[in-house]
Amino acid sequence: MSETEGPDGIESSGATDDRRDEPPLTPPYSDIDLNRWRDYDHVWTDSLWLIDARDASDGHELDYHGNFVPQIATQAFLRYTKENDVILDLFLGSGTSAIEAERQNRRLVGVELKADLVDHVRDKIAPALLGDRIRLLQGDATRAETAQRVEAALGEMGADRAQLLMLHPPYHDIITFSENPADLSNAADLDQFLDSFEAAARHGFDLLEPGRFAVLVIGDKYTQGELIPLSFYCLDRMQRIGFRSKAVVVKNIEGNEQGKGRSTNLWRYRALRGGFYIFKHEYVMIFRKPA
């Protein structure tokens, strides 16, 4: 590595240089021109994300319990993908990643267990993109046959592997999303949840291009007055699979978030009585698959 070469093999322009007249200098995993780094104020690099309100533009809406804040997808795609890259989301939910992929001219393969949600997301995407740039699969992300279907979809899109992995699993049993035993929100206990999460994440690891990134959106929970650090248990499973940890971002949203961070008198009373603090944050954990 040369004196000016960074850890990603990119010649550094220096912390204060702004070489606008030079050819674009981009990382191998994004379209950010490092010669124009001052132009990217909209790309966040701090590890604390204070969000006033959920993005409700261009198809994003709060229409389902547990869907993550669109700004997370926005930042993840800007930082870790190039135009036309393929994003793999193994817990698609109500389609935040799919909508953002369409907005940012990325491609996506999304897996969702609930058939009705797959149909719901399909209605949000431009018909010309469905089955081409946006592919939606109903299936269980923990199962090998679903991973094989994803691999086939990637092949049909001309990609051997995905260029970004998004993981936003249920936070165990905080919200029960269905009666399906395969639903991670129905896991009988913490170990079963973590084993199922690891199975899905391991498929994601295998389907991700080496050297590319994975983004895990996860929170913690309380059970019988005890803090369960679900996020860091999942981090441990990601490392066990082979991912390298890159960053941990703390996200807080006030505005129009539902069901999280409530500060009513009842919640304050419970917190004061029980000796705990009211959750107002989640984690956005960044990992990289070794090259």
Backbone as CSV, one residue per row, in Angstrom:
resi,resn,N_x,N_y,N_z,CA_x,CA_y,CA_z,C_x,C_y,C_z
1,MET,0.845,-1.191,0.000,0.000,0.000,0.000,0.881,1.242,0.000
2,SER,0.619,2.181,-0.910,1.413,3.388,-0.978,1.027,4.345,0.133
3,GLU,1.825,5.411,0.290,1.560,6.364,1.366,0.239,7.072,1.172
4,THR,-0.234,7.179,-0.078,-1.489,7.884,-0.346,-2.645,6.940,-0.596
5,GLU,-2.389,5.651,-0.461,-3.432,4.681,-0.747,-4.176,4.325,0.513
6,GLY,-5.520,4.364,0.456,-6.347,4.054,1.608,-6.558,2.571,1.765
7,PRO,-7.285,2.157,2.816,-7.493,0.730,3.090,-8.327,0.027,2.050
8,ASP,-9.048,0.790,1.187,-9.849,0.180,0.139,-9.151,0.235,-1.207
9,GLY,-7.839,0.550,-1.193,-7.102,0.566,-2.440,-7.328,1.806,-3.268
10,ILE,-7.799,2.892,-2.658,-8.092,4.131,-3.365,-7.035,5.152,-3.017
11,GLU,-6.501,5.807,-4.025,-5.535,6.858,-3.768,-6.238,8.012,-3.065
12,SER,-5.721,8.393,-1.934,-6.346,9.447,-1.147,-6.070,10.809,-1.747
13,SER,-7.130,11.655,-1.794,-6.962,13.021,-2.258,-6.556,13.938,-1.128
14,GLY,-6.475,13.405,0.104,-6.130,14.239,1.249,-7.370,14.779,1.907
15,ALA,-7.271,15.063,3.201,-8.440,15.474,3.971,-8.953,16.838,3.572
16,THR,-8.106,17.701,2.993,-8.543,19.059,2.697,-8.555,19.359,1.211
17,ASP,-8.087,18.442,0.370,-8.070,18.686,-1.069,-9.472,18.584,-1.646
18,ASP,-9.717,19.278,-2.735,-10.972,19.176,-3.470,-10.626,19.298,-4.948
19,ARG,-10.381,18.173,-5.607,-9.834,18.160,-6.957,-10.947,18.006,-7.979
20,ARG,-11.729,19.046,-8.150,-12.917,18.986,-8.983,-12.601,18.796,-10.465
21,ASP,-11.444,19.224,-10.891,-11.114,19.169,-12.315,-10.509,17.838,-12.736
22,GLU,-10.263,16.960,-11.803,-9.653,15.678,-12.123,-10.716,14.640,-12.460
23,PRO,-10.348,13.563,-13.126,-11.318,12.490,-13.414,-11.914,11.950,-12.116
24,PRO,-13.149,11.432,-12.174,-13.788,10.923,-10.949,-12.941,9.875,-10.243
25,LEU,-12.924,9.973,-8.948,-12.211,9.006,-8.107,-13.241,8.377,-7.185
26,THR,-13.687,7.178,-7.518,-14.766,6.549,-6.769,-14.281,5.266,-6.111
27,PRO,-14.827,4.945,-4.922,-14.531,3.636,-4.328,-15.083,2.522,-5.211
28,PRO,-14.627,1.299,-5.016,-15.139,0.196,-5.823,-16.582,-0.162,-5.498
29,TYR,-17.156,0.447,-4.472,-18.497,0.057,-4.023,-19.491,1.223,-4.016
30,SER,-19.138,2.390,-4.549,-20.110,3.490,-4.594,-19.778,4.424,-5.737
31,ASP,-20.718,5.345,-6.022,-20.536,6.354,-7.063,-20.036,7.676,-6.498
32,ILE,-19.664,7.717,-5.246,-19.200,8.956,-4.632,-17.833,9.324,-5.209
33,ASP,-17.764,10.507,-5.788,-16.510,11.002,-6.349,-15.706,11.666,-5.236
34,LEU,-14.649,11.014,-4.818,-13.863,11.527,-3.703,-13.119,12.812,-4.055
35,ASN,-12.983,13.111,-5.361,-12.415,14.399,-5.749,-13.392,15.541,-5.510
36,ARG,-14.663,15.207,-5.300,-15.699,16.223,-5.046,-16.381,15.957,-3.699
37,TRP,-15.613,15.493,-2.760,-16.187,15.024,-1.502,-16.972,16.102,-0.769
38,ARG,-16.649,17.377,-1.008,-17.383,18.448,-0.343,-18.825,18.562,-0.824
39,ASP,-19.145,17.951,-1.959,-20.489,18.048,-2.529,-21.462,17.041,-1.930
40,TYR,-21.010,16.244,-0.970,-21.831,15.130,-0.487,-22.323,15.346,0.942
41,ASP,-22.779,16.560,1.216,-23.324,16.826,2.552,-24.539,15.965,2.857
42,HIS,-25.228,15.496,1.810,-26.430,14.677,1.998,-26.081,13.230,2.353
43,VAL,-24.826,12.872,2.287,-24.387,11.526,2.662,-23.810,11.601,4.071
44,TRP,-24.422,10.877,4.988,-24.050,10.975,6.400,-22.818,10.121,6.685
45,THR,-21.927,10.651,7.509,-20.743,9.885,7.911,-20.587,9.823,9.423
46,ASP,-21.484,10.458,10.172,-21.441,10.367,11.625,-22.165,9.111,12.090
47,SER,-21.861,8.670,13.305,-22.442,7.428,13.817,-23.686,7.661,14.668
48,LEU,-24.188,8.886,14.703,-25.439,9.188,15.399,-26.384,9.842,14.407
49,TRP,-27.506,9.172,14.120,-28.471,9.670,13.155,-29.722,10.122,13.903
50,LEU,-29.921,11.427,13.994,-31.094,12.004,14.625,-32.045,12.439,13.519
51,ILE,-33.136,11.724,13.387,-34.059,11.915,12.269,-35.351,12.533,12.803
52,ASP,-35.734,13.667,12.233,-36.923,14.374,12.712,-38.203,13.619,12.371
53,ALA,-38.279,13.096,11.148,-39.503,12.423,10.703,-39.176,11.477,9.561
54,ARG,-39.980,10.477,9.427,-39.843,9.486,8.361,-40.066,10.132,6.996
55,ASP,-39.226,9.784,6.033,-39.419,10.235,4.658,-40.721,9.652,4.120
56,ALA,-41.604,10.521,3.659,-42.901,10.077,3.141,-43.062,10.436,1.668
57,SER,-41.955,10.589,0.949,-42.018,10.996,-0.452,-41.823,9.803,-1.380
58,ASP,-42.282,9.970,-2.622,-42.009,9.007,-3.701,-42.367,7.575,-3.353
59,GLY,-43.508,7.389,-2.716,-43.994,6.041,-2.439,-43.722,5.527,-1.052
60,HIS,-42.822,6.145,-0.305,-42.579,5.724,1.075,-43.763,6.126,1.948
61,GLU,-44.201,5.216,2.790,-45.294,5.517,3.705,-45.210,4.587,4.909
62,LEU,-45.792,5.057,6.015,-45.816,4.245,7.229,-47.102,3.432,7.208
63,ASP,-47.039,2.283,6.540,-48.246,1.493,6.314,-48.159,0.108,6.926
64,TYR,-47.124,-0.119,7.754,-46.931,-1.468,8.280,-46.065,-1.395,9.517
65,HIS,-46.472,-2.095,10.569,-45.675,-2.110,11.788,-44.316,-2.751,11.523
66,GLY,-43.269,-2.065,11.929,-41.946,-2.653,11.848,-41.159,-2.288,10.615
67,ASN,-41.767,-1.539,9.661,-40.941,-1.172,8.504,-39.939,-0.100,8.909
68,PHE,-38.734,-0.205,8.360,-37.691,0.687,8.845,-37.736,2.034,8.138
69,VAL,-37.072,3.004,8.737,-37.102,4.375,8.251,-36.440,4.457,6.876
70,PRO,-37.113,5.021,5.873,-36.540,5.057,4.526,-35.167,5.708,4.449
71,GLN,-34.895,6.655,5.337,-33.582,7.312,5.297,-32.436,6.328,5.498
72,ILE,-32.691,5.226,6.199,-31.645,4.216,6.373,-31.293,3.596,5.026
73,ALA,-32.320,3.232,4.249,-32.066,2.680,2.919,-31.383,3.712,2.030
74,THR,-31.825,4.957,2.108,-31.213,6.017,1.298,-29.717,6.096,1.557
75,GLN,-29.346,6.173,2.833,-27.936,6.314,3.186,-27.144,5.056,2.838
76,ALA,-27.723,3.894,3.074,-27.019,2.644,2.776,-26.728,2.518,1.288
77,PHE,-27.710,2.858,0.459,-27.532,2.688,-0.983,-26.540,3.712,-1.530
78,LEU,-26.590,4.945,-1.004,-25.638,5.965,-1.447,-24.207,5.596,-1.078
79,ARG,-24.012,5.067,0.120,-22.668,4.772,0.607,-22.084,3.500,0.006
80,TYR,-22.919,2.489,-0.235,-22.385,1.155,-0.496,-22.818,0.531,-1.812
81,THR,-23.433,1.312,-2.703,-23.781,0.770,-4.017,-23.543,1.802,-5.107
82,LYS,-23.401,1.290,-6.313,-23.365,2.102,-7.521,-24.695,1.947,-8.259
83,GLU,-24.975,2.853,-9.177,-26.167,2.696,-9.999,-26.131,1.341,-10.696
84,ASN,-27.294,0.704,-10.741,-27.505,-0.604,-11.379,-26.957,-1.776,-10.575
85,ASP,-26.322,-1.522,-9.427,-25.965,-2.620,-8.532,-27.230,-3.335,-8.064
86,VAL,-27.065,-4.576,-7.628,-28.192,-5.374,-7.136,-28.133,-5.450,-5.611
87,ILE,-29.223,-5.067,-4.996,-29.379,-5.143,-3.544,-30.207,-6.386,-3.225
88,LEU,-29.785,-7.122,-2.224,-30.539,-8.284,-1.748,-31.091,-7.973,-0.378
89,ASP,-32.417,-7.976,-0.252,-33.074,-7.759,1.032,-33.811,-9.042,1.399
90,LEU,-33.357,-9.707,2.469,-33.912,-11.008,2.842,-35.106,-10.912,3.792
91,PHE,-35.411,-9.693,4.268,-36.607,-9.463,5.087,-37.297,-8.230,4.531
92,LEU,-37.888,-8.365,3.362,-38.341,-7.199,2.595,-39.456,-6.428,3.282
93,GLY,-40.340,-7.134,4.007,-41.429,-6.440,4.688,-42.318,-5.695,3.719
94,SER,-42.593,-4.421,4.015,-43.510,-3.644,3.180,-42.800,-2.909,2.060
95,GLY,-41.516,-3.219,1.824,-40.895,-2.790,0.578,-40.078,-1.524,0.596
96,THR,-39.616,-1.081,1.770,-38.811,0.139,1.817,-37.600,0.045,0.896
97,SER,-36.893,-1.073,0.933,-35.705,-1.237,0.093,-36.062,-1.226,-1.387
98,ALA,-37.184,-1.825,-1.742,-37.586,-1.874,-3.148,-37.903,-0.482,-3.672
99,ILE,-38.635,0.295,-2.873,-38.977,1.659,-3.282,-37.716,2.497,-3.451
100,GLU,-36.787,2.350,-2.511,-35.565,3.151,-2.579,-34.670,2.692,-3.723
101,ALA,-34.663,1.420,-4.028,-33.909,0.939,-5.178,-34.442,1.563,-6.462
102,GLU,-35.758,1.641,-6.583,-36.349,2.284,-7.750,-35.963,3.760,-7.798
103,ARG,-36.012,4.428,-6.657,-35.695,5.854,-6.604,-34.254,6.136,-6.992
104,GLN,-33.342,5.265,-6.605,-31.918,5.522,-6.818,-31.334,4.768,-8.012
105,ASN,-32.198,4.215,-8.839,-31.737,3.505,-10.040,-30.823,2.339,-9.690
106,ARG,-31.215,1.622,-8.649,-30.566,0.358,-8.303,-31.518,-0.782,-8.653
107,ARG,-30.988,-1.983,-8.632,-31.811,-3.172,-8.823,-31.948,-3.900,-7.485
108,LEU,-32.928,-4.779,-7.395,-33.170,-5.427,-6.099,-33.807,-6.790,-6.274
109,VAL,-33.371,-7.705,-5.411,-34.081,-8.970,-5.186,-34.551,-8.942,-3.742
110,GLY,-35.856,-9.010,-3.541,-36.416,-8.959,-2.200,-37.122,-10.253,-1.854
111,VAL,-36.869,-10.753,-0.644,-37.500,-11.986,-0.155,-38.403,-11.626,1.013
112,GLU,-39.630,-12.102,0.979,-40.575,-11.847,2.057,-41.393,-13.112,2.321
113,LEU,-41.546,-13.446,3.592,-42.258,-14.663,3.983,-43.755,-14.570,3.710
114,LYS,-44.351,-13.405,3.946,-45.801,-13.254,3.853,-46.227,-12.934,2.421
115,ALA,-47.059,-13.794,1.867,-47.485,-13.612,0.479,-48.266,-12.322,0.282
116,ASP,-49.091,-11.944,1.265,-49.870,-10.721,1.111,-48.982,-9.482,1.069
117,LEU,-47.861,-9.526,1.796,-46.941,-8.394,1.749,-46.228,-8.319,0.403
118,VAL,-45.892,-9.460,-0.169,-45.285,-9.463,-1.506,-46.228,-8.794,-2.497
119,ASP,-47.500,-9.131,-2.430,-48.487,-8.503,-3.321,-48.591,-7.005,-3.041
120,HIS,-48.522,-6.635,-1.766,-48.605,-5.226,-1.377,-47.430,-4.438,-1.941
121,VAL,-46.239,-5.000,-1.857,-45.056,-4.318,-2.395,-45.138,-4.244,-3.910
122,ARG,-45.621,-5.296,-4.528,-45.720,-5.318,-5.986,-46.575,-4.141,-6.485
123,ASP,-47.594,-3.781,-5.725,-48.462,-2.674,-6.123,-47.770,-1.320,-6.005
124,LYS,-46.645,-1.270,-5.274,-45.947,0.001,-5.078,-44.895,0.282,-6.149
125,ILE,-44.522,-0.730,-6.911,-43.412,-0.622,-7.844,-43.933,-0.450,-9.272
126,ALA,-43.251,0.383,-10.045,-43.638,0.584,-11.444,-43.681,-0.762,-12.165
127,PRO,-44.793,-1.073,-12.832,-44.935,-2.389,-13.469,-43.788,-2.738,-14.417
128,ALA,-43.222,-1.744,-15.095,-42.143,-2.019,-16.049,-40.892,-2.556,-15.368
129,LEU,-40.753,-2.310,-14.061,-39.566,-2.755,-13.335,-39.722,-4.146,-12.748
130,LEU,-40.956,-4.554,-12.488,-41.203,-5.829,-11.829,-40.786,-6.997,-12.722
131,GLY,-40.078,-7.938,-12.128,-39.602,-9.082,-12.882,-38.376,-8.786,-13.711
132,ASP,-37.941,-7.528,-13.694,-36.753,-7.133,-14.431,-35.727,-6.546,-13.454
133,ARG,-35.863,-5.280,-13.125,-34.930,-4.635,-12.200,-35.305,-4.876,-10.742
134,ILE,-36.567,-5.103,-10.479,-37.059,-5.390,-9.132,-37.711,-6.766,-9.148
135,ARG,-37.155,-7.683,-8.376,-37.687,-9.048,-8.345,-38.089,-9.390,-6.916
136,LEU,-39.325,-9.788,-6.754,-39.896,-10.070,-5.444,-40.181,-11.560,-5.325
137,LEU,-39.651,-12.166,-4.274,-39.809,-13.598,-4.063,-40.512,-13.839,-2.739
138,GLN,-41.535,-14.672,-2.756,-42.166,-15.098,-1.515,-41.455,-16.360,-1.059
139,GLY,-40.956,-16.323,0.180,-40.260,-17.488,0.674,-39.649,-17.250,2.032
140,ASP,-39.108,-18.315,2.594,-38.472,-18.307,3.903,-36.972,-18.116,3.705
141,ALA,-36.451,-16.976,4.155,-35.042,-16.633,3.923,-34.081,-17.572,4.641
142,THR,-34.573,-18.360,5.575,-33.687,-19.268,6.306,-33.459,-20.579,5.557
143,ARG,-34.212,-20.832,4.499,-34.190,-22.135,3.844,-33.306,-22.128,2.604
144,ALA,-32.638,-23.257,2.366,-31.699,-23.377,1.253,-32.396,-23.216,-0.088
145,GLU,-33.627,-23.718,-0.196,-34.313,-23.610,-1.486,-34.625,-22.160,-1.840
146,THR,-34.871,-21.316,-0.817,-35.082,-19.895,-1.097,-33.792,-19.256,-1.585
147,ALA,-32.669,-19.606,-0.968,-31.376,-19.082,-1.419,-31.102,-19.508,-2.865
148,GLN,-31.491,-20.703,-3.232,-31.296,-21.165,-4.596,-32.146,-20.355,-5.573
149,ARG,-33.357,-19.993,-5.157,-34.221,-19.155,-6.002,-33.628,-17.757,-6.155
150,VAL,-33.056,-17.236,-5.071,-32.395,-15.935,-5.153,-31.222,-15.998,-6.123
151,GLU,-30.430,-17.057,-6.021,-29.279,-17.210,-6.907,-29.720,-17.277,-8.362
152,ALA,-30.831,-17.969,-8.610,-31.351,-18.050,-9.974,-31.816,-16.675,-10.461
153,ALA,-32.477,-15.915,-9.577,-32.933,-14.568,-9.948,-31.750,-13.666,-10.263
154,LEU,-30.702,-13.758,-9.453,-29.503,-12.961,-9.715,-28.906,-13.315,-11.070
155,GLY,-28.854,-14.609,-11.369,-28.318,-15.041,-12.656,-29.113,-14.482,-13.814
156,GLU,-30.442,-14.470,-13.677,-31.290,-13.921,-14.729,-31.090,-12.419,-14.898
157,MET,-30.592,-11.762,-13.849,-30.312,-10.331,-13.911,-28.877,-10.057,-14.356
158,GLY,-28.141,-11.112,-14.679,-26.775,-10.943,-15.144,-25.776,-10.704,-14.041
159,ALA,-26.128,-11.111,-12.820,-25.240,-10.906,-11.672,-24.943,-12.244,-11.012
160,ASP,-23.669,-12.491,-10.747,-23.303,-13.699,-10.015,-23.691,-13.590,-8.545
161,ARG,-23.532,-12.387,-7.999,-23.824,-12.138,-6.596,-24.430,-10.749,-6.443
162,ALA,-25.061,-10.501,-5.293,-25.574,-9.172,-4.981,-24.432,-8.270,-4.541
163,GLN,-24.646,-6.954,-4.656,-23.619,-5.990,-4.270,-23.887,-5.333,-2.911
164,LEU,-25.052,-5.568,-2.340,-25.351,-5.088,-0.988,-26.392,-6.010,-0.373
165,LEU,-26.198,-6.342,0.892,-27.152,-7.170,1.630,-27.828,-6.319,2.686
166,MET,-29.164,-6.293,2.677,-29.943,-5.606,3.699,-30.638,-6.645,4.568
167,LEU,-30.541,-6.470,5.883,-31.177,-7.371,6.840,-31.943,-6.539,7.864
168,HIS,-33.254,-6.702,7.877,-34.083,-6.048,8.898,-35.074,-7.074,9.428
169,PRO,-34.596,-7.980,10.274,-35.462,-9.048,10.788,-36.413,-8.514,11.851
170,PRO,-37.442,-9.288,12.202,-38.228,-8.943,13.386,-37.324,-8.900,14.614
171,TYR,-37.704,-8.085,15.563,-36.929,-8.011,16.808,-37.473,-9.070,17.768
172,HIS,-37.299,-10.311,17.348,-37.838,-11.479,18.022,-39.348,-11.290,18.206
173,ASP,-39.837,-11.302,19.427,-41.281,-11.345,19.651,-41.878,-10.003,20.074
174,ILE,-41.175,-8.907,19.816,-41.729,-7.600,20.179,-43.046,-7.372,19.457
175,ILE,-43.074,-7.667,18.158,-44.295,-7.612,17.353,-44.439,-8.960,16.659
176,THR,-45.590,-9.588,16.778,-45.863,-10.833,16.066,-46.463,-10.489,14.715
177,PHE,-45.790,-10.875,13.641,-46.196,-10.450,12.310,-47.125,-11.431,11.613
178,SER,-47.148,-12.675,12.063,-48.009,-13.664,11.422,-48.131,-14.864,12.351
179,GLU,-48.911,-15.843,11.920,-49.035,-17.093,12.663,-48.131,-18.173,12.094
180,ASN,-47.344,-17.845,11.094,-46.467,-18.812,10.444,-45.337,-19.199,11.396
181,PRO,-45.158,-20.480,11.679,-44.069,-20.895,12.576,-42.690,-20.498,12.077
182,ALA,-42.549,-20.289,10.753,-41.253,-19.897,10.199,-40.947,-18.425,10.421
183,ASP,-41.944,-17.674,10.816,-41.756,-16.245,11.088,-40.854,-16.089,12.311
184,LEU,-39.776,-15.322,12.184,-38.846,-15.159,13.296,-39.496,-14.533,14.510
185,SER,-40.602,-13.814,14.323,-41.306,-13.237,15.473,-42.027,-14.287,16.288
186,ASN,-42.121,-15.516,15.762,-42.746,-16.619,16.482,-41.719,-17.589,17.072
187,ALA,-40.444,-17.237,17.024,-39.422,-18.111,17.593,-39.722,-18.390,19.060
188,ALA,-39.604,-19.645,19.444,-40.005,-20.056,20.792,-39.159,-19.403,21.876
189,ASP,-37.895,-19.139,21.572,-37.010,-18.525,22.555,-35.905,-17.778,21.827
190,LEU,-35.041,-17.128,22.587,-33.989,-16.311,21.999,-33.035,-17.139,21.148
191,ASP,-32.663,-18.326,21.627,-31.725,-19.152,20.867,-32.296,-19.540,19.509
192,GLN,-33.581,-19.891,19.485,-34.196,-20.252,18.211,-34.229,-19.052,17.274
193,PHE,-34.533,-17.872,17.804,-34.524,-16.667,16.981,-33.141,-16.437,16.375
194,LEU,-32.115,-16.503,17.210,-30.766,-16.225,16.742,-30.302,-17.272,15.735
195,ASP,-30.648,-18.532,15.960,-30.277,-19.586,15.012,-30.947,-19.343,13.656
196,SER,-32.212,-18.943,13.682,-32.926,-18.674,12.431,-32.349,-17.446,11.734
197,PHE,-32.070,-16.396,12.508,-31.451,-15.212,11.925,-30.112,-15.574,11.291
198,GLU,-29.317,-16.365,11.992,-28.001,-16.747,11.464,-28.142,-17.536,10.169
199,ALA,-29.150,-18.392,10.095,-29.350,-19.176,8.878,-29.633,-18.260,7.693
200,ALA,-30.491,-17.262,7.896,-30.790,-16.315,6.817,-29.561,-15.492,6.460
201,ALA,-28.870,-14.992,7.475,-27.688,-14.164,7.228,-26.588,-14.950,6.532
202,ARG,-26.483,-16.235,6.841,-25.463,-17.064,6.196,-25.766,-17.207,4.702
203,HIS,-27.043,-17.367,4.356,-27.405,-17.383,2.934,-27.038,-16.045,2.297
204,GLY,-27.310,-14.953,3.022,-26.946,-13.641,2.499,-25.457,-13.502,2.267
205,PHE,-24.668,-14.016,3.189,-23.215,-13.989,3.048,-22.784,-14.706,1.769
206,ASP,-23.345,-15.876,1.545,-22.973,-16.671,0.372,-23.399,-15.988,-0.927
207,LEU,-24.489,-15.224,-0.881,-25.033,-14.590,-2.077,-24.476,-13.192,-2.310
208,LEU,-23.604,-12.732,-1.422,-23.039,-11.385,-1.510,-21.667,-11.440,-2.180
209,GLU,-21.415,-10.480,-3.037,-20.114,-10.387,-3.707,-19.014,-10.103,-2.685
210,PRO,-17.889,-10.790,-2.769,-16.782,-10.509,-1.847,-16.363,-9.037,-1.910
211,GLY,-16.023,-8.507,-0.756,-15.613,-7.123,-0.669,-16.755,-6.135,-0.526
212,ARG,-17.995,-6.620,-0.584,-19.145,-5.718,-0.501,-19.747,-5.746,0.905
213,PHE,-20.753,-4.906,1.116,-21.228,-4.590,2.456,-22.594,-5.214,2.767
214,ALA,-22.836,-5.362,4.062,-24.140,-5.780,4.580,-24.576,-4.768,5.626
215,VAL,-25.861,-4.471,5.650,-26.430,-3.514,6.596,-27.508,-4.227,7.403
216,LEU,-27.331,-4.253,8.712,-28.283,-4.878,9.630,-28.976,-3.787,10.434
217,VAL,-30.296,-3.734,10.344,-31.099,-2.792,11.122,-31.781,-3.582,12.223
218,ILE,-31.482,-3.265,13.466,-31.923,-4.100,14.580,-32.011,-3.269,15.849
219,GLY,-32.884,-3.669,16.742,-33.000,-3.021,18.050,-32.929,-4.052,19.157
220,ASP,-32.987,-3.571,20.388,-32.965,-4.438,21.560,-34.377,-4.578,22.123
221,LYS,-34.509,-5.331,23.204,-35.828,-5.488,23.820,-35.670,-5.762,25.302
222,TYR,-36.771,-5.583,26.000,-36.857,-5.970,27.404,-37.731,-7.214,27.519
223,THR,-37.322,-8.128,28.386,-38.135,-9.299,28.706,-38.150,-9.483,30.216
224,GLN,-39.343,-9.390,30.795,-39.518,-9.554,32.248,-38.542,-8.673,33.025
225,GLY,-38.457,-7.427,32.582,-37.638,-6.450,33.286,-36.151,-6.533,33.004
226,GLU,-35.737,-7.423,32.098,-34.319,-7.590,31.787,-34.035,-7.122,30.369
227,LEU,-32.960,-6.354,30.199,-32.539,-5.934,28.871,-31.969,-7.116,28.106
228,ILE,-32.491,-7.346,26.913,-31.971,-8.366,26.016,-31.277,-7.639,24.867
229,PRO,-29.939,-7.635,24.825,-29.216,-6.892,23.773,-29.243,-7.642,22.446
230,LEU,-30.433,-7.700,21.872,-30.658,-8.476,20.658,-29.703,-8.063,19.538
231,SER,-29.461,-6.772,19.449,-28.625,-6.259,18.367,-27.213,-6.834,18.438
232,PHE,-26.648,-6.882,19.628,-25.272,-7.345,19.744,-25.168,-8.870,19.685
233,TYR,-26.242,-9.558,20.053,-26.272,-10.993,19.805,-26.250,-11.268,18.292
234,CYS,-27.012,-10.443,17.531,-27.023,-10.610,16.077,-25.675,-10.230,15.482
235,LEU,-25.047,-9.193,16.026,-23.707,-8.817,15.582,-22.742,-9.996,15.746
236,ASP,-22.842,-10.664,16.880,-21.980,-11.821,17.125,-22.220,-12.906,16.089
237,ARG,-23.490,-13.131,15.733,-23.792,-14.149,14.728,-23.247,-13.744,13.362
238,MET,-23.325,-12.459,13.031,-22.776,-11.983,11.756,-21.272,-12.240,11.693
239,GLN,-20.582,-11.969,12.780,-19.141,-12.211,12.818,-18.832,-13.705,12.739
240,ARG,-19.671,-14.498,13.368,-19.482,-15.951,13.339,-19.569,-16.480,11.907
241,ILE,-20.439,-15.885,11.106,-20.600,-16.296,9.712,-19.356,-15.970,8.896
242,GLY,-18.703,-14.859,9.240,-17.530,-14.441,8.480,-17.498,-12.987,8.110
243,PHE,-18.560,-12.235,8.448,-18.573,-10.801,8.177,-17.589,-10.079,9.094
244,ARG,-17.000,-9.003,8.573,-16.143,-8.125,9.364,-16.945,-6.884,9.742
245,SER,-16.926,-6.530,11.004,-17.667,-5.347,11.464,-16.973,-4.080,10.990
246,LYS,-17.779,-3.137,10.486,-17.241,-1.862,10.014,-17.699,-0.682,10.859
247,ALA,-18.957,-0.682,11.294,-19.467,0.470,12.047,-20.757,0.090,12.752
248,VAL,-21.040,0.816,13.829,-22.331,0.724,14.516,-22.891,2.144,14.596
249,VAL,-24.041,2.351,13.968,-24.722,3.642,13.968,-25.910,3.567,14.918
250,VAL,-26.102,4.607,15.715,-27.272,4.715,16.582,-28.264,5.651,15.900
251,LYS,-29.464,5.158,15.674,-30.504,5.939,15.011,-31.623,6.269,15.985
252,ASN,-32.050,7.522,15.994,-33.213,7.934,16.779,-34.136,8.745,15.891
253,ILE,-35.424,8.446,15.949,-36.409,9.230,15.213,-37.471,9.706,16.182
254,GLU,-37.874,10.953,16.033,-38.955,11.514,16.861,-40.236,11.478,16.045
255,GLY,-40.506,12.550,15.338,-41.579,12.708,14.371,-42.700,11.704,14.384
256,ASN,-42.881,11.040,13.234,-44.061,10.213,13.009,-43.786,8.731,13.117
257,GLU,-42.833,8.351,13.954,-42.585,6.932,14.200,-43.692,6.360,15.080
258,GLN,-44.079,5.125,14.833,-45.125,4.478,15.617,-44.536,3.404,16.508
259,GLY,-45.017,3.354,17.731,-44.766,2.204,18.591,-43.406,2.159,19.236
260,LYS,-42.515,3.149,18.962,-41.186,3.113,19.538,-40.898,4.464,20.168
261,GLY,-40.165,4.431,21.264,-39.740,5.675,21.870,-40.866,6.487,22.467
262,ARG,-41.969,5.847,22.825,-43.075,6.598,23.402,-42.647,7.224,24.726
263,SER,-43.099,8.439,24.950,-42.710,9.129,26.176,-43.948,9.609,26.928
264,THR,-45.031,8.852,26.837,-46.234,9.199,27.566,-45.996,9.028,29.055
265,ASN,-46.927,9.561,29.831,-46.806,9.447,31.283,-46.769,7.986,31.726
266,LEU,-47.531,7.123,31.027,-47.552,5.713,31.401,-46.161,5.085,31.221
267,TRP,-45.543,5.359,30.089,-44.212,4.792,29.852,-43.196,5.372,30.820
268,ARG,-43.321,6.664,31.109,-42.396,7.264,32.079,-42.580,6.640,33.458
269,TYR,-43.842,6.397,33.834,-44.100,5.773,35.121,-43.485,4.374,35.174
270,ARG,-43.691,3.601,34.112,-43.141,2.248,34.083,-41.614,2.272,34.152
271,ALA,-41.009,3.218,33.443,-39.550,3.306,33.460,-39.037,3.661,34.851
272,LEU,-39.690,4.630,35.488,-39.266,5.044,36.825,-39.466,3.918,37.833
273,ARG,-40.558,3.187,37.683,-40.842,2.094,38.605,-39.903,0.914,38.382
274,GLY,-39.601,0.616,37.098,-38.857,-0.594,36.777,-37.357,-0.417,36.685
275,GLY,-36.888,0.834,36.738,-35.456,1.068,36.690,-34.837,0.960,35.312
276,PHE,-35.669,1.043,34.264,-35.127,0.950,32.911,-35.308,2.279,32.176
277,TYR,-34.820,2.339,30.948,-34.968,3.513,30.105,-35.810,3.160,28.883
278,ILE,-36.562,4.132,28.406,-37.452,3.922,27.271,-36.638,3.923,25.985
279,PHE,-36.778,2.883,25.190,-36.042,2.808,23.926,-36.443,3.956,23.011
280,LYS,-35.462,4.711,22.561,-35.690,5.711,21.522,-34.694,5.521,20.384
281,HIS,-34.026,4.392,20.356,-32.985,4.193,19.354,-33.043,2.779,18.792
282,GLU,-32.450,2.641,17.646,-32.145,1.349,17.039,-30.712,1.419,16.546
283,TYR,-30.207,0.296,16.091,-28.851,0.252,15.556,-28.878,-0.042,14.058
284,VAL,-27.991,0.626,13.352,-27.702,0.297,11.962,-26.266,-0.206,11.960
285,MET,-26.097,-1.508,11.803,-24.784,-2.137,11.905,-24.255,-2.453,10.516
286,ILE,-23.028,-2.032,10.266,-22.425,-2.174,8.954,-21.353,-3.259,9.002
287,PHE,-21.400,-4.157,8.034,-20.439,-5.251,7.927,-19.895,-5.323,6.499
288,ARG,-18.760,-5.974,6.373,-18.187,-6.192,5.047,-17.760,-7.637,4.909
289,LYS,-18.063,-8.199,3.754,-17.601,-9.549,3.443,-16.165,-9.462,2.948
290,PRO,-15.259,-10.225,3.516,-13.858,-10.133,3.078,-13.714,-10.371,1.584
291,ALA,-12.800,-9.628,0.977,-12.555,-9.781,-0.462,-11.855,-11.098,-0.744
